[in-house]
Each structure stands twice: as C-alpha cells, then as structure tokens.
Amino acid sequence: MATKEGKHGPNMNFAFGKKNYTYLIGGILLLIIGFVLLAGGGSKDPNQFSNELFSTQRMVVAPILLMLGYIVVAVAILAKPDGEAEETQSEEQQ
C-alpha cells in the first residue's frame, strides 16, 4: 500500500484510530477491575469454610464488569476508524 501525502507529511495508515484505542484502553481497564474484584474470598485456614466466597461483589458485580469489558474490547476492534470513514466517502464521490 502506498501512503498518501497529507498537509502535515505522509499519511500513515494505522489499523486503529484514536477512538478505537480509547475504547480498547477502557475495555482493558474494565477487565482489570473485574478480575481484581473477582479475586480473593478464601480463608487463611484451609480447613475452615468462608462465606465471603459468595459475596455480591464476586457473584454479581465482577462478572458484569467482565462482560462489559469484553463487549467494549470487541467494539474497539470492530469499529471503523474515523479516518477510514472519511476516505471511503471521498473515494465514492470521485
């Protein structure tokens, strides 16, 4: 692929745009928070059971954050970059 010259030098064609990277970072942060909330809940003594394992944080909140994180990452990967939409419109008009 040849690069096109723009106003400010050569136009580099990246796979993702700024919007995609923003979504990707947000999704990864949601995943990290979800896994941190999911961790823990054990007892110090392995012979003693802890009911903390079944807390609302681990059974409801963490899985919801994880699913949202995976959805946001999928949207970041599948979304069309901003510059590509403008290029497609200008090519169609020619």
Rosetta constraint file for C-alpha pairs under 8 A:
AtomPair CA 3 CA 10 HARMONIC 6.43 0.50
AtomPair CA 3 CA 11 HARMONIC 5.75 0.50
AtomPair CA 3 CA 12 HARMONIC 6.26 0.50
AtomPair CA 3 CA 13 HARMONIC 7.22 0.50
AtomPair CA 4 CA 10 HARMONIC 5.96 0.50
AtomPair CA 4 CA 11 HARMONIC 5.32 0.50
AtomPair CA 4 CA 12 HARMONIC 7.83 0.50
AtomPair CA 5 CA 9 HARMONIC 5.73 0.50
AtomPair CA 5 CA 10 HARMONIC 4.39 0.50
AtomPair CA 5 CA 11 HARMONIC 5.58 0.50
AtomPair CA 6 CA 10 HARMONIC 5.69 0.50
AtomPair CA 6 CA 11 HARMONIC 5.63 0.50
AtomPair CA 15 CA 81 HARMONIC 7.76 0.50
AtomPair CA 16 CA 20 HARMONIC 5.56 0.50
AtomPair CA 16 CA 21 HARMONIC 6.65 0.50
AtomPair CA 16 CA 77 HARMONIC 7.85 0.50
AtomPair CA 16 CA 80 HARMONIC 7.89 0.50
AtomPair CA 16 CA 81 HARMONIC 5.72 0.50
AtomPair CA 17 CA 21 HARMONIC 6.48 0.50
AtomPair CA 17 CA 81 HARMONIC 4.65 0.50
AtomPair CA 17 CA 82 HARMONIC 6.18 0.50
AtomPair CA 17 CA 83 HARMONIC 7.17 0.50
AtomPair CA 18 CA 22 HARMONIC 6.20 0.50
AtomPair CA 18 CA 81 HARMONIC 7.60 0.50
AtomPair CA 18 CA 82 HARMONIC 7.89 0.50
AtomPair CA 19 CA 23 HARMONIC 6.27 0.50
AtomPair CA 19 CA 76 HARMONIC 7.79 0.50
AtomPair CA 19 CA 81 HARMONIC 6.98 0.50
AtomPair CA 19 CA 82 HARMONIC 7.38 0.50
AtomPair CA 20 CA 24 HARMONIC 6.07 0.50
AtomPair CA 20 CA 76 HARMONIC 4.73 0.50
AtomPair CA 20 CA 77 HARMONIC 6.81 0.50
AtomPair CA 20 CA 79 HARMONIC 6.79 0.50
AtomPair CA 20 CA 81 HARMONIC 6.61 0.50
AtomPair CA 21 CA 25 HARMONIC 6.09 0.50
AtomPair CA 21 CA 76 HARMONIC 7.00 0.50
AtomPair CA 22 CA 26 HARMONIC 6.19 0.50
AtomPair CA 22 CA 76 HARMONIC 7.96 0.50
AtomPair CA 23 CA 27 HARMONIC 6.04 0.50
AtomPair CA 23 CA 72 HARMONIC 6.33 0.50
AtomPair CA 23 CA 73 HARMONIC 6.66 0.50
AtomPair CA 23 CA 75 HARMONIC 7.53 0.50
AtomPair CA 23 CA 76 HARMONIC 5.16 0.50
AtomPair CA 24 CA 28 HARMONIC 6.18 0.50
AtomPair CA 24 CA 72 HARMONIC 6.96 0.50
AtomPair CA 24 CA 73 HARMONIC 5.19 0.50
AtomPair CA 24 CA 76 HARMONIC 5.32 0.50
AtomPair CA 24 CA 77 HARMONIC 7.56 0.50
AtomPair CA 25 CA 29 HARMONIC 6.16 0.50
AtomPair CA 26 CA 30 HARMONIC 6.28 0.50
AtomPair CA 26 CA 69 HARMONIC 7.69 0.50
AtomPair CA 26 CA 72 HARMONIC 7.42 0.50
AtomPair CA 26 CA 73 HARMONIC 7.98 0.50
AtomPair CA 27 CA 31 HARMONIC 6.26 0.50
AtomPair CA 27 CA 68 HARMONIC 7.51 0.50
AtomPair CA 27 CA 69 HARMONIC 4.38 0.50
AtomPair CA 27 CA 70 HARMONIC 6.58 0.50
AtomPair CA 27 CA 71 HARMONIC 7.64 0.50
AtomPair CA 27 CA 72 HARMONIC 4.98 0.50
AtomPair CA 27 CA 73 HARMONIC 5.02 0.50
AtomPair CA 28 CA 32 HARMONIC 6.20 0.50
AtomPair CA 28 CA 69 HARMONIC 6.41 0.50
AtomPair CA 28 CA 73 HARMONIC 7.07 0.50
AtomPair CA 29 CA 33 HARMONIC 6.18 0.50
AtomPair CA 29 CA 69 HARMONIC 7.57 0.50
AtomPair CA 30 CA 34 HARMONIC 6.04 0.50
AtomPair CA 30 CA 65 HARMONIC 6.03 0.50
AtomPair CA 30 CA 66 HARMONIC 6.62 0.50
AtomPair CA 30 CA 68 HARMONIC 7.22 0.50
AtomPair CA 30 CA 69 HARMONIC 4.86 0.50
AtomPair CA 31 CA 35 HARMONIC 6.16 0.50
AtomPair CA 31 CA 65 HARMONIC 6.75 0.50
AtomPair CA 31 CA 66 HARMONIC 5.19 0.50
AtomPair CA 31 CA 69 HARMONIC 5.05 0.50
AtomPair CA 31 CA 70 HARMONIC 7.19 0.50
AtomPair CA 32 CA 36 HARMONIC 6.15 0.50
AtomPair CA 33 CA 37 HARMONIC 6.19 0.50
AtomPair CA 33 CA 62 HARMONIC 7.84 0.50
AtomPair CA 33 CA 65 HARMONIC 7.45 0.50
AtomPair CA 34 CA 38 HARMONIC 6.15 0.50
AtomPair CA 34 CA 61 HARMONIC 7.74 0.50
AtomPair CA 34 CA 62 HARMONIC 4.59 0.50
AtomPair CA 34 CA 63 HARMONIC 6.77 0.50
AtomPair CA 34 CA 64 HARMONIC 7.87 0.50
AtomPair CA 34 CA 65 HARMONIC 5.14 0.50
AtomPair CA 34 CA 66 HARMONIC 5.15 0.50
AtomPair CA 35 CA 39 HARMONIC 6.23 0.50
AtomPair CA 35 CA 62 HARMONIC 6.81 0.50
AtomPair CA 35 CA 66 HARMONIC 7.26 0.50
AtomPair CA 37 CA 57 HARMONIC 6.66 0.50
AtomPair CA 37 CA 58 HARMONIC 6.38 0.50
AtomPair CA 37 CA 61 HARMONIC 7.87 0.50
AtomPair CA 37 CA 62 HARMONIC 5.56 0.50
AtomPair CA 38 CA 57 HARMONIC 7.34 0.50
AtomPair CA 38 CA 58 HARMONIC 4.94 0.50
AtomPair CA 38 CA 62 HARMONIC 5.47 0.50
AtomPair CA 38 CA 63 HARMONIC 7.75 0.50
AtomPair CA 39 CA 58 HARMONIC 7.75 0.50
AtomPair CA 40 CA 53 HARMONIC 7.63 0.50
AtomPair CA 41 CA 50 HARMONIC 7.24 0.50
AtomPair CA 41 CA 51 HARMONIC 7.99 0.50
AtomPair CA 41 CA 52 HARMONIC 5.18 0.50
AtomPair CA 41 CA 53 HARMONIC 4.50 0.50
AtomPair CA 41 CA 54 HARMONIC 7.97 0.50
AtomPair CA 42 CA 49 HARMONIC 7.95 0.50
AtomPair CA 42 CA 50 HARMONIC 6.27 0.50
AtomPair CA 42 CA 52 HARMONIC 7.26 0.50
AtomPair CA 42 CA 53 HARMONIC 6.44 0.50
AtomPair CA 43 CA 48 HARMONIC 6.80 0.50
AtomPair CA 43 CA 49 HARMONIC 6.77 0.50
AtomPair CA 43 CA 50 HARMONIC 5.66 0.50
AtomPair CA 51 CA 55 HARMONIC 7.39 0.50
AtomPair CA 53 CA 58 HARMONIC 7.18 0.50
AtomPair CA 54 CA 58 HARMONIC 6.56 0.50
AtomPair CA 54 CA 59 HARMONIC 6.23 0.50
AtomPair CA 55 CA 59 HARMONIC 6.17 0.50
AtomPair CA 56 CA 60 HARMONIC 5.39 0.50
AtomPair CA 56 CA 61 HARMONIC 6.65 0.50
AtomPair CA 57 CA 61 HARMONIC 4.93 0.50
AtomPair CA 57 CA 62 HARMONIC 6.09 0.50
AtomPair CA 58 CA 62 HARMONIC 5.46 0.50
AtomPair CA 58 CA 63 HARMONIC 7.40 0.50
AtomPair CA 59 CA 63 HARMONIC 6.85 0.50
AtomPair CA 60 CA 64 HARMONIC 6.33 0.50
AtomPair CA 61 CA 65 HARMONIC 6.28 0.50
AtomPair CA 62 CA 66 HARMONIC 6.15 0.50
AtomPair CA 63 CA 67 HARMONIC 6.15 0.50
AtomPair CA 64 CA 68 HARMONIC 6.18 0.50
AtomPair CA 65 CA 69 HARMONIC 6.01 0.50
AtomPair CA 66 CA 70 HARMONIC 6.25 0.50
AtomPair CA 67 CA 71 HARMONIC 6.19 0.50
AtomPair CA 68 CA 72 HARMONIC 6.11 0.50
AtomPair CA 69 CA 73 HARMONIC 6.20 0.50
AtomPair CA 70 CA 74 HARMONIC 6.18 0.50
AtomPair CA 71 CA 75 HARMONIC 6.21 0.50
AtomPair CA 72 CA 76 HARMONIC 6.12 0.50
AtomPair CA 73 CA 77 HARMONIC 6.30 0.50
AtomPair CA 74 CA 78 HARMONIC 6.14 0.50
AtomPair CA 75 CA 79 HARMONIC 5.64 0.50
AtomPair CA 80 CA 84 HARMONIC 6.76 0.50
AtomPair CA 80 CA 85 HARMONIC 6.96 0.50
AtomPair CA 81 CA 85 HARMONIC 6.78 0.50
AtomPair CA 82 CA 86 HARMONIC 6.86 0.50
AtomPair CA 83 CA 87 HARMONIC 6.28 0.50
AtomPair CA 84 CA 88 HARMONIC 6.14 0.50
AtomPair CA 85 CA 89 HARMONIC 6.34 0.50
AtomPair CA 86 CA 90 HARMONIC 6.25 0.50
AtomPair CA 87 CA 91 HARMONIC 6.12 0.50
AtomPair CA 88 CA 92 HARMONIC 6.20 0.50
AtomPair CA 89 CA 93 HARMONIC 6.37 0.50
AtomPair CA 90 CA 94 HARMONIC 6.60 0.50
